[in-house]
Amino acid sequence: MQYRTLGRTGVQVSSLALGAMNFGRIGRTTQEEATAIVDAALEGGVNVIDTADAYSAGESEEMVGKAIAGRRDDIVLATKAYLPMGAERNHRGGSRRWLVTALDDSLRRLGVDHVDLYQVHRWDPATSDEETLSALTDLRRAGKIRYFGSSTFPAYRIVQAQWAAREHHLGRYVTEQPAYSILQRGIETHVLPVTEEYGLGVLAWSPLASGWLSGAIREGREVATNRSAFMPQRFDTAVPSNRAKLDAVERLARVADEAGLTLIQLALGFVTAHPAVTSALIGPRTLDHLHSQLAAADTVLPPDVLDAIDTIVAPGTDLAPDEKNDTPPALLDPTLRRRR
């Protein structure tokens, strides 16, 4: 396992981090399976576990808490808030009112008195940066969190939040958690240059592109992954963007074969090769998944392999731009582009 410094915090973290989204109902992973995955990940050198309150409505946090009991101090523990936690309209977002409550709920579910990294799961256009950063700064001063970060923020919002922290003398985001894979390279254009400029640690999620780069999705095979069962539109090869992904996967598989690597090693080695990326978040649903991903822990791709990847998916290119989660609201809502 390789280790890197998380931004400018001085905290040493593994280049592969364990994402716990599949713990619970989402991945149909039981407590026994989740504990076995955590045990094997820690034994393999992983020292970061990342979850969120919204993962299976808090079930993931509860399972992580039970799995790490008795060894909390050996783990860099991260969670998130922002996404809805029920139908009540204020049980979501980036307001002080909600973040303070959400953190207390997360600490209770995790069975700990603090988390190392607390992340705002998405940018909240209804809440000012000053409001959110002020709440996070107070939570840090109270000792309930050590650091705080953002997740899936557009580049201009990362910059704005850094400015707001300086302008109002508040703590700043020290990490960003964006989606990044060979098939979705758009963040190379704007987000990663910004994180490098501000010295943010980067925890990249979906490095296997929701399973497209796991080796399970190939030409001529029926797509039958867990993710495809509840997001079928993202795996329908009649959709042009999905067809483009499948074509790229076939070419990438040949590159991996020629390099003596699995497709998973190629995919994870690509993400961790970028100098702006601190860790790639793996989200195994089973022990077998975990072991196949940990096999990439010491993968270092040579220049000729990285060059070959660039010829298949050009730098800064998203093969499925409609799947991005950091699209500015005005691109999604036409009323925001039209003067009233």
C-alpha positions as a LaTeX table, in Angstrom:
\begin{tabular}{lrrr}
\hline
Residue & $x$ (\AA) & $y$ (\AA) & $z$ (\AA) \\
\hline
Met1 & 0.00 & 0.00 & 0.00 \\
Gln2 & 1.17 & 3.50 & $-0.80$ \\
Tyr3 & 0.57 & 6.40 & 1.60 \\
Arg4 & 0.14 & 10.08 & 0.84 \\
Thr5 & $-0.38$ & 13.26 & 2.84 \\
Leu6 & $-4.01$ & 14.39 & 2.87 \\
Gly7 & $-3.72$ & 17.87 & 1.39 \\
Arg8 & $-1.84$ & 20.09 & 3.81 \\
Thr9 & $-3.19$ & 18.43 & 6.97 \\
Gly10 & $-0.12$ & 16.30 & 7.66 \\
Val11 & $-2.37$ & 13.23 & 8.01 \\
Gln12 & $-1.00$ & 10.15 & 6.22 \\
Val13 & $-3.64$ & 8.18 & 4.33 \\
Ser14 & $-3.62$ & 5.07 & 2.16 \\
Ser15 & $-3.83$ & 5.48 & $-1.62$ \\
Leu16 & $-6.85$ & 3.17 & $-1.57$ \\
Ala17 & $-9.62$ & 4.16 & 0.85 \\
Leu18 & $-12.59$ & 2.03 & 1.85 \\
Gly19 & $-15.95$ & 3.47 & 0.82 \\
Ala20 & $-18.89$ & 2.06 & 2.76 \\
Met21 & $-21.80$ & 3.00 & 0.49 \\
Asn22 & $-22.57$ & $-0.67$ & $-0.17$ \\
Phe23 & $-22.88$ & $-1.52$ & 3.52 \\
Gly24 & $-26.54$ & $-2.18$ & 4.25 \\
Arg25 & $-29.54$ & $-2.10$ & 1.95 \\
Ile26 & $-27.85$ & $-0.45$ & $-1.03$ \\
Gly27 & $-25.36$ & $-3.27$ & $-1.52$ \\
Arg28 & $-27.29$ & $-5.91$ & 0.43 \\
Thr29 & $-24.19$ & $-6.35$ & 2.61 \\
Thr30 & $-24.79$ & $-7.79$ & 6.08 \\
Gln31 & $-23.04$ & $-6.72$ & 9.28 \\
Glu32 & $-20.96$ & $-9.88$ & 9.26 \\
Glu33 & $-19.86$ & $-9.22$ & 5.68 \\
Ala34 & $-19.16$ & $-5.55$ & 6.37 \\
Thr35 & $-17.00$ & $-6.41$ & 9.38 \\
Ala36 & $-15.05$ & $-8.97$ & 7.34 \\
Ile37 & $-14.48$ & $-6.36$ & 4.61 \\
Val38 & $-13.25$ & $-3.81$ & 7.15 \\
Asp39 & $-10.98$ & $-6.42$ & 8.77 \\
Ala40 & $-9.43$ & $-7.38$ & 5.43 \\
Ala41 & $-9.09$ & $-3.77$ & 4.28 \\
Leu42 & $-7.24$ & $-2.75$ & 7.44 \\
Glu43 & $-5.03$ & $-5.84$ & 7.19 \\
Gly44 & $-4.27$ & $-4.83$ & 3.60 \\
Gly45 & $-3.02$ & $-1.40$ & 4.71 \\
Val46 & $-6.14$ & 0.72 & 4.19 \\
Asn47 & $-6.46$ & 3.32 & 6.95 \\
Val48 & $-9.34$ & 5.47 & 5.63 \\
Ile49 & $-13.02$ & 4.54 & 5.90 \\
Asp50 & $-15.54$ & 6.84 & 4.24 \\
Thr51 & $-19.30$ & 6.70 & 4.75 \\
Ala52 & $-22.28$ & 9.08 & 4.80 \\
Asp53 & $-25.51$ & 9.55 & 6.72 \\
Ala54 & $-27.56$ & 9.02 & 3.56 \\
Tyr55 & $-26.08$ & 5.61 & 2.75 \\
Ser56 & $-28.99$ & 3.25 & 3.39 \\
Ala57 & $-30.57$ & 5.91 & 5.62 \\
Gly58 & $-27.86$ & 5.68 & 8.29 \\
Glu59 & $-27.43$ & 1.91 & 8.18 \\
Ser60 & $-23.95$ & 2.17 & 6.66 \\
Glu61 & $-22.74$ & 4.37 & 9.53 \\
Glu62 & $-24.16$ & 1.94 & 12.08 \\
Met63 & $-22.39$ & $-0.99$ & 10.41 \\
Val64 & $-19.10$ & 0.89 & 10.15 \\
Gly65 & $-19.36$ & 1.81 & 13.83 \\
Lys66 & $-19.77$ & $-1.81$ & 14.86 \\
Ala67 & $-16.98$ & $-2.95$ & 12.52 \\
Ile68 & $-14.40$ & $-0.50$ & 13.90 \\
Ala69 & $-15.29$ & $-0.86$ & 17.58 \\
Gly70 & $-12.14$ & $-1.08$ & 19.67 \\
Arg71 & $-9.79$ & 0.25 & 16.98 \\
Arg72 & $-11.14$ & 3.71 & 16.28 \\
Asp73 & $-7.80$ & 5.46 & 16.80 \\
Asp74 & $-6.13$ & 3.49 & 13.99 \\
Ile75 & $-8.59$ & 4.75 & 11.38 \\
Val76 & $-9.07$ & 8.03 & 9.56 \\
Leu77 & $-12.86$ & 8.09 & 9.75 \\
Ala78 & $-14.87$ & 10.21 & 7.32 \\
Thr79 & $-18.58$ & 10.79 & 6.86 \\
Lys80 & $-20.85$ & 13.27 & 5.09 \\
Ala81 & $-24.10$ & 15.20 & 5.39 \\
Tyr82 & $-26.37$ & 17.19 & 3.06 \\
Leu83 & $-28.58$ & 14.65 & 1.25 \\
Pro84 & $-32.17$ & 14.21 & 2.53 \\
Met85 & $-32.63$ & 12.14 & 5.68 \\
Gly86 & $-36.39$ & 11.79 & 5.55 \\
Ala87 & $-39.31$ & 13.80 & 4.25 \\
Glu88 & $-38.98$ & 16.77 & 6.62 \\
Arg89 & $-37.83$ & 19.73 & 4.54 \\
Asn90 & $-35.10$ & 20.86 & 6.94 \\
His91 & $-33.53$ & 17.43 & 7.39 \\
Arg92 & $-31.10$ & 18.10 & 4.55 \\
Gly93 & $-28.84$ & 20.77 & 3.14 \\
Gly94 & $-25.91$ & 22.81 & 4.37 \\
Ser95 & $-27.52$ & 25.00 & 7.03 \\
Arg96 & $-26.12$ & 25.28 & 10.55 \\
Arg97 & $-29.42$ & 23.93 & 11.86 \\
Trp98 & $-29.08$ & 20.72 & 9.91 \\
Leu99 & $-25.31$ & 20.12 & 9.96 \\
Val100 & $-25.14$ & 20.31 & 13.76 \\
Thr101 & $-28.04$ & 17.87 & 14.11 \\
Ala102 & $-26.81$ & 15.58 & 11.34 \\
Leu103 & $-23.34$ & 15.30 & 12.89 \\
Asp104 & $-24.74$ & 14.37 & 16.29 \\
Asp105 & $-26.85$ & 11.71 & 14.58 \\
Ser106 & $-23.80$ & 10.40 & 12.69 \\
Leu107 & $-21.65$ & 10.26 & 15.84 \\
Arg108 & $-24.39$ & 8.30 & 17.60 \\
Arg109 & $-24.70$ & 5.81 & 14.74 \\
Leu110 & $-20.93$ & 5.42 & 14.44 \\
Gly111 & $-20.50$ & 5.08 & 18.20 \\
Val112 & $-17.67$ & 7.64 & 18.34 \\
Asp113 & $-17.14$ & 11.07 & 19.84 \\
His114 & $-15.59$ & 12.62 & 16.73 \\
Val115 & $-14.91$ & 12.03 & 13.05 \\
Asp116 & $-11.65$ & 12.92 & 11.38 \\
Leu117 & $-13.20$ & 14.31 & 8.20 \\
Tyr118 & $-16.73$ & 15.73 & 7.88 \\
Gln119 & $-17.78$ & 16.42 & 4.29 \\
Val120 & $-20.60$ & 18.41 & 2.75 \\
His121 & $-22.00$ & 15.83 & 0.34 \\
Arg122 & $-23.06$ & 18.36 & $-2.31$ \\
Trp123 & $-22.98$ & 22.11 & $-2.77$ \\
Asp124 & $-26.18$ & 23.68 & $-1.40$ \\
Pro125 & $-27.25$ & 26.63 & $-3.60$ \\
Ala126 & $-29.82$ & 27.66 & $-0.98$ \\
Thr127 & $-27.21$ & 28.20 & 1.76 \\
Ser128 & $-24.38$ & 30.72 & 1.88 \\
Asp129 & $-20.79$ & 29.58 & 2.20 \\
Glu130 & $-20.47$ & 31.70 & 5.34 \\
Glu131 & $-23.37$ & 29.85 & 6.99 \\
Thr132 & $-21.98$ & 26.40 & 6.21 \\
Leu133 & $-18.35$ & 27.19 & 6.97 \\
Ser134 & $-19.25$ & 28.94 & 10.23 \\
Ala135 & $-21.12$ & 25.84 & 11.43 \\
Leu136 & $-18.28$ & 23.53 & 10.40 \\
Thr137 & $-15.70$ & 25.77 & 12.07 \\
Asp138 & $-17.66$ & 25.67 & 15.34 \\
Leu139 & $-18.00$ & 21.89 & 15.14 \\
Arg140 & $-14.25$ & 21.63 & 14.72 \\
Arg141 & $-13.63$ & 23.92 & 17.68 \\
Ala142 & $-16.01$ & 21.77 & 19.73 \\
Gly143 & $-13.79$ & 18.75 & 18.97 \\
Lys144 & $-16.51$ & 16.83 & 17.14 \\
Ile145 & $-14.61$ & 16.93 & 13.84 \\
Arg146 & $-10.93$ & 17.31 & 13.06 \\
Tyr147 & $-11.20$ & 18.58 & 9.47 \\
Phe148 & $-13.94$ & 19.31 & 6.98 \\
Gly149 & $-14.21$ & 19.00 & 3.23 \\
Ser150 & $-16.51$ & 19.21 & 0.23 \\
Ser151 & $-17.81$ & 16.53 & $-2.10$ \\
Thr152 & $-18.66$ & 16.84 & $-5.79$ \\
Phe153 & $-18.43$ & 20.64 & $-5.81$ \\
Pro154 & $-18.04$ & 22.43 & $-9.16$ \\
Ala155 & $-14.64$ & 24.09 & $-9.47$ \\
Tyr156 & $-16.02$ & 27.61 & $-9.17$ \\
Arg157 & $-17.76$ & 26.70 & $-5.90$ \\
Ile158 & $-14.52$ & 25.28 & $-4.49$ \\
Val159 & $-12.85$ & 28.62 & $-5.27$ \\
Gln160 & $-15.78$ & 30.60 & $-3.82$ \\
Ala161 & $-15.69$ & 28.60 & $-0.58$ \\
Gln162 & $-11.95$ & 29.18 & $-0.20$ \\
Trp163 & $-12.51$ & 32.92 & $-0.70$ \\
Ala164 & $-15.40$ & 32.95 & 1.81 \\
Ala165 & $-13.27$ & 31.21 & 4.44 \\
Arg166 & $-10.57$ & 33.82 & 4.07 \\
Glu167 & $-13.00$ & 36.76 & 3.90 \\
His168 & $-14.89$ & 35.75 & 7.04 \\
His169 & $-11.92$ & 34.31 & 8.98 \\
Leu170 & $-13.39$ & 30.81 & 9.08 \\
Gly171 & $-11.98$ & 27.33 & 8.71 \\
Arg172 & $-11.68$ & 26.12 & 5.13 \\
Tyr173 & $-12.40$ & 22.94 & 3.26 \\
Val174 & $-9.21$ & 20.87 & 3.21 \\
Thr175 & $-10.45$ & 18.10 & 0.93 \\
Glu176 & $-12.66$ & 17.56 & $-2.10$ \\
Gln177 & $-14.31$ & 14.27 & $-3.04$ \\
Pro178 & $-15.09$ & 14.20 & $-6.79$ \\
Ala179 & $-16.10$ & 11.39 & $-9.14$ \\
Tyr180 & $-13.11$ & 10.37 & $-11.27$ \\
Ser181 & $-12.32$ & 7.45 & $-13.53$ \\
Ile182 & $-10.86$ & 6.69 & $-16.94$ \\
Leu183 & $-14.36$ & 7.01 & $-18.39$ \\
Gln184 & $-15.19$ & 10.26 & $-16.59$ \\
Arg185 & $-12.16$ & 12.58 & $-16.80$ \\
Gly186 & $-13.91$ & 15.94 & $-16.85$ \\
Ile187 & $-12.54$ & 17.03 & $-13.48$ \\
Glu188 & $-9.06$ & 17.17 & $-15.03$ \\
Thr189 & $-10.18$ & 20.33 & $-16.83$ \\
His190 & $-11.23$ & 22.48 & $-13.88$ \\
Val191 & $-11.59$ & 20.72 & $-10.52$ \\
Leu192 & $-8.16$ & 19.09 & $-10.16$ \\
Pro193 & $-6.23$ & 22.24 & $-11.14$ \\
Val194 & $-8.19$ & 24.10 & $-8.45$ \\
Thr195 & $-7.57$ & 21.47 & $-5.77$ \\
Glu196 & $-3.86$ & 21.61 & $-6.59$ \\
Glu197 & $-3.88$ & 25.40 & $-6.39$ \\
Tyr198 & $-5.44$ & 25.37 & $-2.91$ \\
Gly199 & $-3.62$ & 22.31 & $-1.61$ \\
Leu200 & $-6.74$ & 20.21 & $-1.09$ \\
Gly201 & $-6.60$ & 16.49 & $-0.55$ \\
Val202 & $-8.63$ & 14.59 & $-3.16$ \\
Leu203 & $-10.56$ & 11.41 & $-2.38$ \\
Ala204 & $-11.80$ & 10.20 & $-5.76$ \\
Trp205 & $-15.05$ & 8.23 & $-5.77$ \\
Ser206 & $-16.30$ & 5.80 & $-8.43$ \\
Pro207 & $-12.83$ & 5.02 & $-9.83$ \\
Leu208 & $-14.33$ & 1.86 & $-11.37$ \\
Ala209 & $-17.08$ & 3.93 & $-13.00$ \\
Ser210 & $-19.97$ & 2.21 & $-11.20$ \\
Gly211 & $-18.62$ & $-1.19$ & $-12.22$ \\
Trp212 & $-17.91$ & $-0.46$ & $-15.88$ \\
Leu213 & $-14.20$ & $-0.92$ & $-15.19$ \\
Ser214 & $-14.55$ & $-3.94$ & $-12.90$ \\
Gly215 & $-14.28$ & $-6.50$ & $-15.70$ \\
Ala216 & $-17.88$ & $-7.61$ & $-15.18$ \\
Ile217 & $-19.23$ & $-5.57$ & $-18.10$ \\
Arg218 & $-17.93$ & $-6.72$ & $-21.46$ \\
Glu219 & $-19.13$ & $-6.97$ & $-25.04$ \\
Gly220 & $-21.51$ & $-9.89$ & $-25.56$ \\
Arg221 & $-22.25$ & $-10.39$ & $-21.87$ \\
Glu222 & $-25.51$ & $-9.64$ & $-20.14$ \\
Val223 & $-25.10$ & $-6.71$ & $-17.76$ \\
Ala224 & $-26.11$ & $-8.13$ & $-14.38$ \\
Thr225 & $-24.28$ & $-6.06$ & $-11.77$ \\
Asn226 & $-25.84$ & $-4.93$ & $-8.51$ \\
Arg227 & $-25.74$ & $-1.30$ & $-9.65$ \\
Ser228 & $-27.43$ & $-2.04$ & $-12.98$ \\
Ala229 & $-30.42$ & $-3.52$ & $-11.14$ \\
Phe230 & $-31.47$ & $-0.13$ & $-9.72$ \\
Met231 & $-29.91$ & 2.19 & $-12.33$ \\
Pro232 & $-30.72$ & 0.33 & $-15.58$ \\
Gln233 & $-30.61$ & 3.45 & $-17.74$ \\
Arg234 & $-26.90$ & 3.87 & $-17.01$ \\
Phe235 & $-26.15$ & 0.39 & $-18.33$ \\
Asp236 & $-28.42$ & 0.20 & $-21.36$ \\
Thr237 & $-25.97$ & $-0.23$ & $-24.25$ \\
Ala238 & $-28.56$ & 1.15 & $-26.68$ \\
Val239 & $-27.87$ & 4.56 & $-25.11$ \\
Pro240 & $-25.07$ & 6.26 & $-27.09$ \\
Ser241 & $-23.02$ & 7.28 & $-24.03$ \\
Asn242 & $-23.20$ & 3.73 & $-22.66$ \\
Arg243 & $-22.19$ & 2.36 & $-26.04$ \\
Ala244 & $-19.18$ & 4.70 & $-25.97$ \\
Lys245 & $-18.27$ & 3.42 & $-22.51$ \\
Leu246 & $-18.49$ & $-0.20$ & $-23.61$ \\
Asp247 & $-16.33$ & 0.44 & $-26.66$ \\
Ala248 & $-13.75$ & 2.15 & $-24.44$ \\
Val249 & $-13.84$ & $-0.74$ & $-21.95$ \\
Glu250 & $-13.04$ & $-3.24$ & $-24.70$ \\
Arg251 & $-10.03$ & $-1.20$ & $-25.81$ \\
Leu252 & $-8.89$ & $-0.63$ & $-22.24$ \\
Ala253 & $-9.12$ & $-4.36$ & $-21.53$ \\
Arg254 & $-6.64$ & $-4.99$ & $-24.33$ \\
Val255 & $-4.27$ & $-2.38$ & $-22.89$ \\
Ala256 & $-4.53$ & $-4.07$ & $-19.48$ \\
Asp257 & $-3.88$ & $-7.52$ & $-20.96$ \\
Glu258 & $-0.79$ & $-6.30$ & $-22.80$ \\
Ala259 & 0.52 & $-4.71$ & $-19.59$ \\
Gly260 & $-0.11$ & $-7.87$ & $-17.56$ \\
Leu261 & $-2.75$ & $-6.18$ & $-15.43$ \\
Thr262 & $-6.38$ & $-6.71$ & $-14.59$ \\
Leu263 & $-8.83$ & $-4.06$ & $-15.74$ \\
Ile264 & $-9.32$ & $-3.13$ & $-12.08$ \\
Gln265 & $-5.59$ & $-2.58$ & $-11.61$ \\
Leu266 & $-5.52$ & $-0.44$ & $-14.74$ \\
Ala267 & $-8.48$ & 1.64 & $-13.55$ \\
Leu268 & $-7.28$ & 2.19 & $-9.99$ \\
Gly269 & $-3.67$ & 2.69 & $-11.09$ \\
Phe270 & $-4.84$ & 5.40 & $-13.47$ \\
Val271 & $-6.73$ & 7.34 & $-10.78$ \\
Thr272 & $-3.96$ & 7.16 & $-8.18$ \\
Ala273 & $-1.35$ & 8.17 & $-10.79$ \\
His274 & $-2.71$ & 11.71 & $-11.03$ \\
Pro275 & $-0.59$ & 14.00 & $-8.82$ \\
Ala276 & $-3.69$ & 15.82 & $-7.55$ \\
Val277 & $-5.35$ & 12.63 & $-6.27$ \\
Thr278 & $-4.64$ & 11.50 & $-2.72$ \\
Ser279 & $-6.74$ & 8.33 & $-2.56$ \\
Ala280 & $-9.13$ & 6.32 & $-4.70$ \\
Leu281 & $-12.28$ & 5.23 & $-2.87$ \\
Ile282 & $-13.11$ & 1.59 & $-3.46$ \\
Gly283 & $-16.60$ & 0.40 & $-2.58$ \\
Pro284 & $-16.55$ & $-3.40$ & $-2.41$ \\
Arg285 & $-19.78$ & $-5.26$ & $-1.84$ \\
Thr286 & $-18.10$ & $-8.59$ & $-1.09$ \\
Leu287 & $-14.74$ & $-9.86$ & 0.15 \\
Asp288 & $-13.92$ & $-11.07$ & $-3.35$ \\
His289 & $-14.51$ & $-7.56$ & $-4.67$ \\
Leu290 & $-12.21$ & $-6.17$ & $-1.99$ \\
His291 & $-9.36$ & $-8.57$ & $-2.72$ \\
Ser292 & $-9.52$ & $-7.86$ & $-6.46$ \\
Gln293 & $-9.28$ & $-4.14$ & $-5.71$ \\
Leu294 & $-6.56$ & $-4.39$ & $-3.06$ \\
Ala295 & $-4.47$ & $-6.12$ & $-5.74$ \\
Ala296 & $-4.07$ & $-2.64$ & $-7.24$ \\
Ala297 & $-2.61$ & $-1.16$ & $-4.05$ \\
Asp298 & 0.95 & $-1.11$ & $-5.38$ \\
Thr299 & 0.11 & $-0.67$ & $-9.08$ \\
Val300 & 2.16 & 2.04 & $-10.78$ \\
Leu301 & 1.30 & 2.50 & $-14.44$ \\
Pro302 & 4.26 & 3.23 & $-16.75$ \\
Pro303 & 4.11 & 6.20 & $-19.15$ \\
Asp304 & 3.36 & 4.07 & $-22.22$ \\
Val305 & 0.25 & 2.60 & $-20.54$ \\
Leu306 & $-0.95$ & 6.05 & $-19.46$ \\
Asp307 & $-0.36$ & 7.29 & $-23.01$ \\
Ala308 & $-2.43$ & 4.39 & $-24.36$ \\
Ile309 & $-5.28$ & 5.31 & $-22.00$ \\
Asp310 & $-5.14$ & 8.90 & $-23.26$ \\
Thr311 & $-5.68$ & 7.72 & $-26.83$ \\
Ile312 & $-8.83$ & 5.85 & $-25.79$ \\
Val313 & $-10.38$ & 8.52 & $-23.56$ \\
Ala314 & $-8.86$ & 11.95 & $-24.09$ \\
Pro315 & $-7.79$ & 13.96 & $-21.03$ \\
Gly316 & $-10.60$ & 16.09 & $-19.62$ \\
Thr317 & $-13.31$ & 14.05 & $-21.38$ \\
Asp318 & $-16.49$ & 12.68 & $-19.82$ \\
Leu319 & $-17.94$ & 9.85 & $-21.88$ \\
Ala320 & $-21.26$ & 10.28 & $-20.07$ \\
Pro321 & $-21.55$ & 14.00 & $-19.28$ \\
Asp322 & $-25.23$ & 13.65 & $-18.36$ \\
Glu323 & $-24.21$ & 11.51 & $-15.37$ \\
Lys324 & $-22.14$ & 14.23 & $-13.74$ \\
Asn325 & $-23.15$ & 15.31 & $-10.24$ \\
Asp326 & $-21.46$ & 18.72 & $-10.20$ \\
Thr327 & $-23.30$ & 20.33 & $-13.11$ \\
Pro328 & $-24.18$ & 23.99 & $-12.40$ \\
Pro329 & $-27.94$ & 24.35 & $-11.73$ \\
Ala330 & $-28.45$ & 26.68 & $-14.70$ \\
Leu331 & $-27.51$ & 23.89 & $-17.09$ \\
Leu332 & $-30.24$ & 21.67 & $-15.67$ \\
Asp333 & $-33.04$ & 24.21 & $-15.14$ \\
Pro334 & $-33.81$ & 26.35 & $-18.23$ \\
Thr335 & $-35.60$ & 28.99 & $-16.15$ \\
Leu336 & $-32.25$ & 29.89 & $-14.60$ \\
Arg337 & $-30.89$ & 30.77 & $-18.05$ \\
Arg338 & $-33.73$ & 33.10 & $-19.00$ \\
Arg339 & $-34.30$ & 36.64 & $-17.79$ \\
Arg340 & $-37.74$ & 37.08 & $-16.33$ \\
\hline
\end{tabular}
